[in-house]
């Protein structure tokens, strides 16, 4: 996912933070230290309250991380590869590479998170109940409630919450149609988002509670629900098309030894912005959009090999991979083309432009063409 940074790797899974996390973390730490803890645990110093607020916010982040990891570990147990987890503050998105998932697997993955949050709530509740330390009591008092709220909130059957994903899995098993199941679950998600937004507006008008949180969550869920349905449509559309159908086999190479100034003179009238740099022991991709303005003297010194991205730094695709896999990889890496590899040899390339062109054609005309072909076959059978 874009606008995210990788912070560490655990169980072979990259853990990333979305840029919005920093804003919410600061807001929660400030809210806890200035209002929540002073209200429930009075007569402490500002340093104590800020220590409580920052520690509780960090442990809430750990709770969310463990919640998301529980999803991913269940997926791994079902032989579903998870490349990364991108964390927002109250949830995350798992980067699952597998495109076909059984409803039973999705159901177990979905409920794993809320179950683990309930377990964490029980652990923090026990510590709060029996701890004699003020600092520990205050923090666990907040955390057991927040983990319980996180579990209950995620169990609401509104997509893309965990309860909504479990609901979609049940619908998928019943209808045998992922798009239909997602469409129904997304409607539930948008209705719930609208309800939260409405509650937030009422709270702001009446001055009861913090209505901004409900408005923020409602708007966020509404956006994610719609985006999730779009993703399913794209996955369903491109998932059945092989890379070999769209890849360009006859690829023109430019030499790694060529000076950039010579390259500019030779290709300045070209319509391409991305080139494959290859000769003997080097293979790479040259993306002109990612190269900053370069003085003429520097252009005369620099070779294409020095500014091209080597293949070993790029997530490539295979001929029999789906076009959806290729789209996901070009998006993740911000690339305009991907090398198509056959073992260690280059078979061709596939471009983002080609993928998007095929996607538009499939969405506009693909379904009708397939229905037309099916109808044509029925007519032929009747004639016979």
N, C-alpha and C positions, 0 to 999 in steps of 0.2 A: 504494500500500500504506500502511496506517495505521502509526503509530509511526515515521515516517520524516521526515527533514528534507532539503530541497533545498539543495545546496551550490554547484552551478554548472551551466552548460549547455554542452554540446559537440556539434558537428555537429547542432544542433537537437534534442538529446536532454537532458532533465533528468536530472542525476545526483543521487541521493538516498542518504542514509545511514540504515540501520535503527538503532534505538537500541542494539541489542546490539553494534554495531560498536565503540562506545567502550569497553565492558567488555573485549572480546577484544583490542583494540589495547593497552590498558593492561597486560593480562595477558601478552601476547607481549613487549612492550617490557621488562617486569620480568624475564621468564624469560630473555630474551637477555642482558640486562645483568648479571644475577646468577648465571647458570649457563653458558649456551652459550659466550659470548665469553671469559669468564675461563678456561673449561676448554680451549678450543682456542688461545687467544692470551693466555697468562699474563703476569704482571708489568706490567700496565698500571694506570693510575689509575681510580678509580671514575667520574670525569668522562668519561674516554675510553670506558669500558664503557657508560655510559648514553647517550653520544652515538652509539655504535655501535648500541645497542638501539633507540633512537628512530628513527634514520635508516633502519635495516633494516626496521623495522615500517612506516614511511611508504612505503618503496619496495615493500614487499610489497603494501601497499594499492594503489599505482600499478599493480603487476603484475596484481592482480585486476581493477582497473578496465579495463586494456587487454585482458585476457581477455574481459571482458563486452562491451566495445566492439566486439571482433572479431565476436562473435555479431550485434550490432546492425547493423554495417556490411554484413554479408552479407545480413541481412534487408532493409536499405534497397536493396541491389543487386537483390533479388528483388521490389522494389516493395511491401514489407511495412513499414508505418509503425510506428516505435518511438517512443513518447512519452517514456518514462523508463527509467532503470535504477536499481533499488534494491539497494544493496550491503550484504551481510553481509561478514564478513571473508574467508571462503574461497569466496565466490561471490556471485551476485546474481540478481535476477529482472528480466527485461525486460518493460516494459509495452507489449505488442504489441496493436494495436487490431484487426487483421484476424482474423476468426473462421474463415475457411477457408484452410488452408495445405496445399500439396502435400507429400506425404511427401519428395520430393526436396529441396524447399526447407528443410524442418525438418532433414533429415539434414545438409545443408551448413552450416546455422546451428549445429547441435550440435557438429560436429567442428572448426569454425573456432576455438573457444576453446582446446581442448587443443593444436591445432597451433601457435597463437600462443604458448602457454605454453612449448612445447618450443623454439620459436625464441628466446624470452627466456632460457630456461635456457642455450641455446648462447651467447648474447651475454654473459651474466654469467659463464659458465664461461671464455670466452676472456679476459675482463678479469681474472678471478681468476688464471688461468694465467700471464699475462704482466705483471701489475701489480707494481710494486716498492713501492707505498705500503701500509703496514700497515693503515690505516683502510679503504682501498678493497678490499684483499685480504680482510679479515675480512667485510665486508658482502657482497661478491659471492660469497664462499664459501658463505654462508648462502642467498643469493638464488638461485643456480643450482640448488641442491638443492631448495629449496622450490618453485620453478617447475616443476621436473621432477616432484616429488611431486604438485603441483597438477594437472599434465597427466595423469599416470598414474591418479591417484585419480578424476578426472573421466571417464576413458575406461572405467571399470567400467560394464558394462551394467545399471546399477541406477537406475531412475527415482527422483528427477528429475535425477540427474547427467547430464552431457552424453552420456556413453556410453549411459545409459538412454533419453535422448531420441532418439539415433540408432537405438537398438534399436527404440523405438516407431515411428519412421518406417518402418523395414523391415517391421515387423509391420503397420502401417497400409497399406503398399503391397501386402502379401500378402493380408490379410483384407478390405481395403476397408471397414474398420469401426474408427473412431477409438476408440470406447468399449472395444471388445474389446482393441485393441492397447494402450491405456492400462492396462486392468485387468491384463494379463499383465506389462507393464513395471513396474507398481506392485508386484506381488507380488515381482518380482526386487529392487526397491528396498527393500521391507520386510525381505526375507530378508537382504540385505546389511547393513541397519541393525541387525538383530538380531545378526548376526555381529560387527559392530564393538562393540556393547554387551557381548556375551559376552567379547570380547577385553579390553575395558576392565575388566570385573569380575575376570577372571583376573589381569590385570596388577596390579590393586590388591591382590589377595589375596597374590600372590607377591612383590610389591614390585619388579617389573621394569617400568621405563619409567613413563610418565605415563598411567595408565589412565583418568584423568578426561577427557582429551581424546577418547578412543575412546567413552566413555560419552556425552559431550556430543554428539559427531558422530552417533553411532548414534541417540540420541533425537531429535535435530534432523531427520535424514534420514527417520526413520519418520513423524514428524509431517507433514513437507512432502510426502512421498509420498502420504499419505492425503488431504491437503488438495488436492493437484494433481488427484487422481482426482475428488474432489467438484467441483472447478472445471470439469473436462471435462464432467461430467454436467449441470451447470447451463448451460454454454455450448451443449451439444447440445440441451438442452431448450428454452432460450429463444432460441437463435440463429435459429430458423426462424419466429419470431413477430414481426410488425411492430408498431412503436410505435402506429401508427394503430388497431390492434385494441383497445388498452387505454387510449388517451388519452381524457381527459375534454374534450369540446368546449365545453360550456356552462359556462364558468368565471365565477364571481362575483368581481368586482373590488372592492377597497376603495381609496378615494381617497388619493393620496400626501399631500394637504393636511390630512387628518384628524389631529387631535390624538390622541396615544396614549391619553389618559384617556377620550376619547369612544369610541375603538375598544374599550377594555376594557368599558365600559358596554354597548355594543351587542352584543358577541360573547362575553360572559363565560359564557354557557350553551352556546356552540358546542362541538361535538366535535372541531373542527379545531384543529391547532396551527400550520399553515402556510397562509399566504394570499398571493394574487397582488395586488400593489399596482400599479395602472395608471391613468394618465389622461394623455392627449395626449403630452407629451414625456418621460414617465417610465414605465418598466416595471421591476418588481423583485419579489423574494420576501421575505416577512416570516416568519421562523421564530421562534416564541415560545420554543422550547426553548433558543435561543442568546442570548436577551436576559436579562441579569442583573436582579436585583431593582432596581426603580426607585422613588425617593421620589415621593409624590403630586404635589408641586410640579413635579418634573421631567416627570412624565407629562403635565401640563397645558401644558408648553412644547414638548415634542418632537413633531414630526410623523412620520408613518409613512415618509415619504420619507427622513428622516434615519437611520432604523434598518433600513430594508429593504436587501437586497443587490440592486444593479442587474443586469439581465439580462446586460450586457456583461462582468460579472465571473463569470458562470456558464457552464459548459460545457453548452450546450443540445443537444437532439437534433432530428432531422427525422422526419417521418411515416413514411418508408420505412426508417429505421434499425431494427435488430433490438432486441428488448426486452433482450437480453443487453448490448448497448451502453449502453442506458439504465441498467441495473442497475450496470454498471461505473462509469458517471459519477456516479450518486448516491452510490455507496460512496466513490469517490475524494474527493468534495467534502463528504461528510458531510451531504448534502441529503436532504430527505424528499419533494421533488417537483422535477421538471425542466420547464421550458418546452419545448413542442414548436413549432418554428419552421418556417414556410414562407417561405424567403428571409428577409426582415426582419420579417415579420408573425407574430404569435402565433396558432397554430392550436388550441392547447389545452395541457393539462398531463398529465403522467404521474407517478404517485406510487409511492414505494417499497412502500407497503402493497398497492397493486394488483398490482405486479410479483410480490411475494412470495406473494400469494394465488393468482395464476396459476401460479407455480412449483409450489406445493404441490399444486394440482389436477392439473397435468400429470404430476407424479411419481407421484401416487396413482392417477389415473384416465385420464390422457391416452393412455398406451400401450395399455391395455385397450380404450378406446373406439375407437382407430384400428384395432386388430386386429379388433374387432367389426364395424366398418364394412367392412373388407376381406373378412371372412368373409361378410357380408351380400351383398356384390357377387358373390362366387363363387356363392352360392346362387341369386341372380337369374339368372346366366348359365346355370346348370344347368337351371333351370326353362324358360328359353327354348329 
